[in-house]
Amino acid sequence: MRSVKIWKSTLLVQFLLLSLALGVRAQQASPSNSSSGTALDNTNPQLQHRPRYMIQRTDTIALTFPLSPEFNQTITVEPDGYVTLVGAGPIRVENMTVDQLCEAVRNSYTGAKILHDPIVTADLKDFQKPYFVVVGSVGKPGQFDLRDDITVTQAVAVAGGFLTSAKHSQVVVFHRISTDWSEAKTIDLKHMLNSKNLTEDIHLQPGDIVYVPQNGFSKFKNVVPYTLPLGMVTQTAAL
């Protein structure tokens, strides 16, 4: 009888130890789960920010020298991308940001030994408004102002939507990456919209061109009539 009690006590102790071990293991697993959840949260897509404006030809810019107001001036970017600074001569400013322009002006006056490390501010008075272009099989092809963050699907909607002749699966976005080169990316808007997955919906940048091609049947119908003449149909049936 005594041996039975000892055996039961031994089983009870083993059960308690097993329960304690399982509890410790569960507590150790929970931080890893929370960290994995944090890792998943960190993979959420981030908002895409529009790049800074790049100075273009014909832009008009007001330069202000707070400590040397006699050098305040308004400059216009010439067709070759240069501006002429009062007393410091020409410098090329095309494709610079406003901050880069201020640095170039500061270096120009410092290098010419006219001013010593001057403070310069620049204010765009007249500049090329950001735009995008939609061409091809849309209702209203043309150039549109890029007033806000806009995606390819939104751009197509602004341009009047797809025509019945449009090939939704091969929409091409052209983005200029240099003065001589453009990057082309093809988007399957049909699949993207059907799958309700907008992660591939590109955010347009200033100057981007969206091209919506025609489908194969639309190209074919431009050279072949929709219906054959009635007489030809009768003759064909007779044969």
Helices and strands as residue ranges (DSSP letters): H 2-42, E 60-64, G 69-71, E 73-76, E 82-85, E 89-92, H 98-111, E 121-126, E 131-136, E 142-145, H 152-158, G 168-170, E 171-176, E 182-187, H 189-194, E 209-212, H 216-221, H 230-238
